[in-house]
Amino acid sequence: KGTYFTDVLVIDIDSNGQPDLVATSKLSIENNNTGWLYIFKGTTNGFSKIPLVAGESGLHIKNIRPLNLSRVKGMPNHISVSFGTPVRKTMVLKPNILNNRLTIDNVQTLSDPLIENGFGHMYSGGFSSEGKSYIAQFSSELNTLKVAIFNVKNNFKHVTTEIVSIGKSRGIIGAEVQAFDNLKKDAEGLLIPFRTGEVKILNLSKNKVTLTNSEFSHEDLFLEMKEP
C-alpha cells in the first residue's frame, strides 16, 4: 500500500497466549497517513493477514517518524517506540485491542535535552541491569554515542546522560537493537549492532553508562535491510 515498516516485534499484546506481530510505519503522503502502528493478531494458524492500525490518536505529535521498537522490561505488554527528527523522543505505550479495534492510551514521553538537540538517528531500547529495568535513549554522532537512561520502575525517572566513545563504529542498525541476557556468563544489557560490524553492549553500573564490545562483533549475525 505504498508504505514500508521501520521495525517489527513479536509480543503478546492482548495476553491471550498467542504472540502478535507489531510493526511501525512512517506516516507519509504515500500511504495517505493511514497509520503508524500495525498489529497483526496472532492466531492458532499464524498471524492475521489483516492488521489493526493506529493513526495519530493518542500521540499529539506531527510528522511521525518511528525508528525502532522495543519491549519494556518489567512492564508486560508495553512497548517503547523511538521517534526521529523533528520529534526525537521515546514513547512508552500499551496498545489496547477491544472489539477488534486498536487504540493507544496513557502514553509516557521520555526525552532529554542532549538527545533532542542531536543530529544522528535516535533509537531506544529496554534492558535489565543489576536487577533493575531501564530504557536507554541514544544517538550516534561521529565517534560518540549520546545516551540517556530512564528507570522503568521509578516512573521512568531520568537516571543519567552521558557521551561515550564508539571508536570507529558507524551506523546503528536500529531494527536489531535488543535486550541481552546471558545468565551463564552473568552478562546483560542492550545489544547495539553497527553497520561496520561491531556489536556493543550498553549497560549501567552504579549509575554509570558502560559500552563494551560483545562476542557477536564481526560475526555477521545482524542483517541490515537493503530495501525496506
C-alpha positions as CSV (number, residue, x, y, z in Angstrom):
1,K,0.0,0.0,0.0
2,G,2.9,2.4,-0.7
3,T,4.4,2.2,2.8
4,Y,7.3,0.4,4.5
5,F,7.9,-0.9,8.0
6,T,10.7,0.5,10.1
7,D,10.8,-2.2,12.7
8,V,8.8,-5.3,13.9
9,L,8.4,-7.0,17.2
10,V,6.7,-10.3,18.3
11,I,4.9,-9.8,21.6
12,D,1.6,-11.0,23.1
13,I,-0.1,-7.6,23.3
14,D,-3.5,-8.8,24.5
15,S,-2.3,-11.5,26.8
16,N,-4.3,-14.3,25.1
17,G,-1.4,-16.7,24.8
18,Q,-0.9,-16.0,21.1
19,P,2.1,-13.8,20.1
20,D,1.2,-10.9,17.9
21,L,3.2,-9.2,15.3
22,V,3.7,-5.5,15.9
23,A,5.2,-3.2,13.3
24,T,5.8,0.6,12.9
25,S,5.5,2.5,9.7
26,K,6.3,6.1,8.8
27,L,3.3,8.3,8.2
28,S,3.6,9.9,4.8
29,I,1.8,11.3,1.8
30,E,2.5,8.0,0.0
31,N,0.5,5.9,2.5
32,N,-2.2,8.6,2.9
33,N,-1.3,8.8,6.6
34,T,-3.4,5.7,7.3
35,G,-1.4,4.7,10.3
36,W,2.0,4.3,12.0
37,L,1.4,1.3,14.3
38,Y,0.2,-2.1,12.9
39,I,-0.7,-5.2,14.8
40,F,-1.2,-8.5,13.0
41,K,-3.0,-10.5,15.7
42,G,-1.7,-14.0,16.5
43,T,-4.0,-17.0,15.8
44,T,-3.5,-20.7,16.1
45,N,-2.7,-20.7,12.3
46,G,-0.2,-17.8,12.4
47,F,-0.7,-14.1,12.1
48,S,-3.8,-12.4,10.8
49,K,-3.5,-11.2,7.3
50,I,-5.5,-8.0,8.0
51,P,-3.8,-5.7,10.6
52,L,-5.3,-3.5,13.2
53,V,-3.9,0.0,12.6
54,A,-3.4,3.0,14.9
55,G,-3.1,6.6,13.5
56,E,-2.0,9.7,15.2
57,S,-4.6,9.4,18.0
58,G,-3.1,9.4,21.5
59,L,0.3,10.9,20.4
60,H,-0.4,14.6,19.9
61,I,2.6,15.0,17.6
62,K,3.0,15.7,14.0
63,N,5.5,14.4,11.4
64,I,5.6,11.0,13.0
65,R,8.8,9.1,12.1
66,P,9.1,5.9,14.2
67,L,12.5,4.4,14.0
68,N,12.6,1.3,16.2
69,L,10.5,-0.8,18.6
70,S,11.5,-2.5,21.9
71,R,10.0,-4.4,24.7
72,V,9.8,-2.6,28.1
73,K,11.5,-4.7,30.7
74,G,9.4,-5.1,33.8
75,M,6.2,-3.9,32.2
76,P,4.4,-6.8,30.3
77,N,2.5,-5.8,27.1
78,H,4.3,-2.4,26.9
79,I,6.5,-1.3,24.1
80,S,8.8,1.7,23.6
81,V,9.0,3.5,20.2
82,S,11.7,6.0,19.3
83,F,10.7,8.8,17.0
84,G,13.1,10.6,14.8
85,T,13.5,14.2,13.7
86,P,11.9,16.6,14.4
87,V,10.4,14.9,17.5
88,R,13.4,13.0,18.9
89,K,11.5,11.5,21.8
90,T,10.7,8.0,23.0
91,M,7.1,7.0,23.7
92,V,6.3,4.2,26.1
93,L,2.8,2.8,25.5
94,K,0.4,-0.1,25.8
95,P,-1.6,-0.8,22.7
96,N,-5.2,-1.8,23.6
97,I,-7.3,-4.1,21.5
98,L,-11.0,-4.0,22.2
99,N,-13.8,-5.2,19.8
100,N,-11.1,-5.7,17.2
101,R,-10.1,-2.1,17.3
102,L,-6.6,-0.8,18.2
103,T,-6.3,2.3,20.5
104,I,-3.3,3.9,22.3
105,D,-3.7,5.5,25.7
106,N,-1.6,6.5,28.6
107,V,1.4,7.4,26.6
108,Q,4.6,8.2,28.6
109,T,7.0,10.5,26.8
110,L,10.8,10.2,27.5
111,S,13.2,13.0,26.4
112,D,16.5,14.5,27.2
113,P,17.8,17.9,26.1
114,L,21.2,16.5,24.9
115,I,19.5,13.8,22.8
116,E,16.8,16.2,21.5
117,N,19.5,18.6,20.2
118,G,21.4,15.9,18.4
119,F,21.6,15.2,14.7
120,G,22.1,11.5,14.4
121,H,19.3,8.9,14.2
122,M,17.8,8.4,17.7
123,Y,16.9,4.9,18.9
124,S,15.8,3.4,22.2
125,G,15.6,0.0,23.9
126,G,14.7,-1.7,27.1
127,F,17.1,-3.7,29.1
128,S,17.9,-5.1,32.6
129,S,20.9,-4.4,34.7
130,E,21.7,-5.2,38.3
131,G,18.2,-6.3,39.0
132,K,16.6,-3.1,37.6
133,S,14.8,-2.3,34.4
134,Y,15.8,0.6,32.2
135,I,15.1,2.3,28.9
136,A,18.1,3.7,27.0
137,Q,17.7,6.5,24.5
138,F,20.7,7.0,22.3
139,S,22.1,8.8,19.3
140,S,25.3,8.1,17.3
141,E,27.1,11.2,16.3
142,L,30.6,11.0,14.7
143,N,32.7,8.8,17.0
144,T,30.5,9.2,20.1
145,L,27.2,7.8,21.4
146,K,24.9,10.2,23.3
147,V,23.0,8.1,25.9
148,A,20.1,8.9,28.3
149,I,18.9,6.3,30.8
150,F,15.5,6.1,32.4
151,N,14.4,3.9,35.3
152,V,11.3,1.9,34.4
153,K,10.1,1.0,37.9
154,N,10.6,4.5,39.2
155,N,8.1,6.1,36.9
156,F,10.7,6.4,34.2
157,K,12.8,8.8,36.2
158,H,15.9,10.1,34.4
159,V,19.0,8.3,35.8
160,T,21.9,9.8,33.8
161,T,23.0,11.2,30.5
162,E,26.5,10.6,29.2
163,I,28.6,10.8,26.0
164,V,30.7,7.6,25.4
165,S,33.2,6.8,22.7
166,I,32.3,4.3,19.9
167,G,35.7,4.4,18.2
168,K,35.4,3.5,14.5
169,S,31.9,2.1,14.8
170,R,29.4,3.7,12.5
171,G,25.7,3.3,11.6
172,I,23.4,1.8,14.2
173,I,21.2,-1.0,12.8
174,G,18.1,0.3,14.7
175,A,15.8,-2.7,14.0
176,E,18.3,-5.1,15.5
177,V,18.7,-3.2,18.9
178,Q,17.6,-5.7,21.6
179,A,17.9,-6.6,25.2
180,F,20.7,-9.1,26.0
181,D,20.7,-11.6,28.9
182,N,23.3,-14.3,29.3
183,L,22.9,-15.7,32.7
184,K,25.7,-18.3,32.3
185,K,28.2,-15.5,31.7
186,D,26.5,-13.1,34.1
187,A,26.2,-10.6,31.2
188,E,23.2,-8.3,30.5
189,G,22.4,-5.0,28.8
190,L,21.4,-3.7,25.5
191,L,22.8,-5.0,22.2
192,I,23.6,-2.3,19.7
193,P,24.8,-3.6,16.3
194,F,26.6,-1.3,13.9
195,R,26.8,-1.4,10.1
196,T,30.6,-1.6,10.4
197,G,30.3,-5.0,12.1
198,E,30.8,-4.1,15.8
199,V,28.2,-5.2,18.3
200,K,28.3,-3.2,21.5
201,I,26.6,-4.0,24.9
202,L,25.3,-0.9,26.6
203,N,24.9,-1.3,30.4
204,L,24.5,0.7,33.6
205,S,26.8,0.0,36.6
206,K,26.4,2.2,39.7
207,N,24.5,4.7,37.6
208,K,27.4,5.0,35.1
209,V,27.0,4.1,31.4
210,T,29.3,1.3,30.1
211,L,29.7,0.4,26.4
212,T,31.7,-2.8,25.7
213,N,32.4,-5.0,22.7
214,S,30.4,-8.2,22.6
215,E,31.3,-11.7,21.4
216,F,29.0,-11.1,18.4
217,S,31.2,-8.4,16.8
218,H,32.0,-9.1,13.1
219,E,30.1,-12.4,13.1
220,D,27.5,-11.1,10.5
221,L,24.6,-12.0,12.8
222,F,22.7,-8.8,12.4
223,L,21.5,-8.1,9.0
224,E,20.6,-4.6,7.6
225,M,17.6,-4.4,5.3
226,K,18.8,-3.4,1.8
227,E,15.4,-2.3,0.5
228,P,13.0,-1.8,3.5
